[in-house]
C-alpha cells in the first residue's frame, strides 16, 4: 500500500481534506520519481524552496499499486487513487476526500488512456466531476519528449501544468527521473499531484 504525505502550502490557501490547494501565482515543483525510504518505490516532490511537499512511499515489492493515497501533513487523505482493468483497458479513478474516513461513492476524476501506453505519443483523457453531478469537465494529459515529461491541458487547450526534465542552474540535465513541474495559477495543486501519481503508476514508477 502506498501513501503520499504533504506539507501545506504557505500561500493564500492551505491544503486539507475539505479544501483545495491553489495559488494566485505560478508555482514550480521538482519531482523525483524515487522514494526517500530504502527498498520502496515512490515519488518525492519538492517546492521551490527545496522543501518536501508531497511524497509517495509504496511498500509493495512490485511497482504499480492498485491503490494509493494522497495525504496532507496531518495524514488526512486528499485523494484515494484506484486502478481498474476493464477488459484490455486500464483506468484510474481518483476519489477526493471530504474529511471523512470512508471513501466517497463517486470518483472526482477518471483517467483513461487514449493511445497505447507503449507509444511515444501517449495521451489520456481526464474527466473531472463538476459541482453539477450531471456534468463533467475534461482535461488531457500528453507525453512529451523524454521518458517522463508530460503536459496537462484543459478543455480549451490551455496548459495548466507541464513537467520537463530538470536542468541545474548551470544548464546541466539531471537524470530522466528528475522533473521540473510548472503549475499555472488558480490550479488545484492536490489535483495535479494526483495526476502525477497516476502518470507514475502508468510508467510503473510507484
N, C-alpha and C positions, 0 to 999 in steps of 0.2 A: 504494500500500500504506500502511496506517495502522498506527501504533504508539502504544501507551499506556505512559508511563513513570510510576513511582510511587515516593514516599518511604515507607519503612516506618513503621508506627505505633510510637509510643513507649509503648504501653500494655503490659499483661502479656504480649502476644503480638506476634510480628513476622510480616511478610509475606515469604514466599519461595515458590519453585516447588513445594515439597513440604508447606507448611503453610498453614492458613487464617489470616485476619487478622480477629480478633474483639476485642471489648472487653466487660468486665463492666458497663459503664455505657453509657447512650445517647450516641450521637455525632452531631454536626451538621456537615454539609459545605455548602460553597457550590459550586454547579455553574454554570459559564459555558459556554454552548454555542458557544464560539469557541476557536480555536487561538491561542496566543500568537505563532505564526510567521506571517509575511506570506504571502499567496497560498496558504493552506492551509485546508481545512475541519477541524473538530475540536472538542474539548471540553476544558476545563480545570477541575479540581476542587481546591478549597482546603479545608483543615481549619479548625477554629475559631480557630486562631492566625494565619490568613491565609497559611499555607504551602501551596505546591502539593504535593498528594499523588498525584494521578493526572492524566494528560494524554493526549489523543488528537491526533495530528498526521497528517492524511490528505493525502498529497502528490498524490493523484489530483485531476484538474481537476474531475471531476464528483462531487458528494456522493452518498453511498450505496454505499460499497465492498462488495464481495462477501467480503472477508476483512480482518479487523482483529485486532490483538493487544493484550492486556492484559499489561503488563510491570511488574516491580519496578524499584527504583532501579539495580540492577546489570545490568539488561537481561534478566533471567530471565523467560521467558514464563509468565504465570499462567493466561491463557486465550487460546485461539485461537477467534475467532468467525467462522463461515462462514454466508453467506446462501445458501439454496437456493430454487428455484422449482419447485414441483410442480404442473403444470398451471396453474390460475389462482391457486393459493395460494402464499404465501411463508412460509418457515420459517427460523428462525435456530438454529444449533447451537453450543453452547459446549463446547470441549474443554479440560479442566483439565490443566495440565502436571504431570508427575510429576518434573520436574527434568531430563528427557532432551530432547534436541534434536528427536526425532521426535514427531509429533502422536499422541496416544492414539487407539486404534482406535475406541473408543466415546465418544459425546458425554456430558459431565457433565450438561448440560441442553439442552432443546429448547424453543423458544418458537413457539407457533402463535397466529395471530390468530383470535379467536373472532367478532369483528364486523368489518365492513368498515372499512378504515382511514380512509375519508372521513367516517365517522360521529363525532359528538361523544362518544359513549359507547364509544369504542374499548376493547376488553378482549382480553387474551391469556392463554392457559393456558401455564404453565411446568412442564414435567416434569423433575424432578431425579433422577438415578440415585442410589440409596442404596448403602450398603455391600454389601447383598444385590443382586447384579446382576439378580435376577429381579423386583425390585420398584422402584417409583419413588414419590417424594413429589411433591406438586403445590403450586404457588403460582399466584396470579392477579395480573396487572398490569392496572390500570384507569386510564383517563384521568380527570382531574378538571377542574373548570372552569379555563380558562386554556389557552393553546396547548400548553404542555409539562408541565403539572402532572400528577402521577400518584401512585398508591399501589400497594404490593405487599403482598398478604395471603397467609398460609399456608393450609393445608387446613382449619384450624379457623376461618378468617375473621378471624384476628388480624392487625393491621397490623404488618409487620416493617420497612417503610421507606415514607416519604412525602415527596414533593417538591412544593413550592408556590413561587409567585412570591416572590422575596425582597423584604423591606422593609428600609429603612435604619433606623438607631437612632431616627430621628425619625418613623418610620412611613410614609415615602415609598416607594411601589412602584418598584422598579427595572425594567429592561427585561424583555420577555417571555422572553428567553433567559437570564435570571439566576434561578436557583432555590436555595431552601434545602432540603437533603436531610436528614431526620432518620432515623437508623437505630437500631433497638431493640437492647438488649443481647444478647450471645451470637448475633449475626448476622454471618455472614462478609462483611466489607466488600468483598473482592475479587469475590465472587459478586454482590453488589448493584451494584457498579460495572460488572460485565459486563452486567447487565441494563440499567443506564443507557445503556451503549454501544449495546445493541440498540435501545432506545427512540429514541435519537438517530438511528440508521440508519433506523428506520421513518419518521421525520419528515425524512429527507434533510438532517440537520444535520452529519453526519460524512462 
